Amino acid sequence: MGNGKSLTADVRENLIDGLRDHPTTLIFLALCNERPVGIAVCFRGFSTFAAKPLFNIHNIYIVPEMRGNGFGRLLLENIEAEARATGCCKLTLEVLENNKPARCVYSSFGFSQAVYVADAGGALFMAKSLQKSEI
């Protein structure tokens, strides 16, 4: 669902090199008979509250004809295993409010809206574009 539109030619041209050059990038691939059927793009971050690293799951994509076969869950399991192996305190992600299939997968895997202090309410993801065209 993401941005609701295809990536521009400029983004497609620069995406792989940009990810390769970004120092915290982690890419996980789901394969079926050696064919890529899914991808998760993650970034290492740091929790100042726990003084430990974290993984942010920035994108997960499963090719449409393979959805519903457990590949999203497989990616999440591998991401969590790597996060635990590297001493991370948590996994984070954002999901569009109306992306019900993804929200169901994430909820069944243990994700929920972040609430750090009950009286403060749940955390909200906010953004401010620094480009002419919004990302």
C-alpha positions, 0 to 999 in steps of 0.5 A: 500500500505504501505511497499508493503509487509506483516508485518514480524512475529516479527512485528505481534507479537509485534505490539499490545503491542508496540502500547499499550505501546506507550504513544501517540497512538490513535486507531479508529475502523470502525464497520459494524454490530459489525464487524471491517471493518477498522482501523486508527492508529494515534499519538498525536504530537505537533506543535511548530508553533501553540503551540498546539497539532496535530494528525498524521494519521499514517495508515488507512486500510479498509478491501478490500470488504468494500472499497467504502462504506464510512468507510474511511470517517467515520474514518476521521470524527471521528478522526477530531472530536476527534482532535477538541475536544482535541484542536488540530490545525491540522491533518497530514498524509502521503500517497504514491504518486501513491495511487490514491484512498486514495489521492482522499479520503483525498483530498475530506476531505480537505487534501492537500500538506502542504505549509507554505511559498509559496516561500519555496514550499510544504513540503516533507516527508522524512525518514532515517531508523535506522534498518537493514531492511528498515521500 
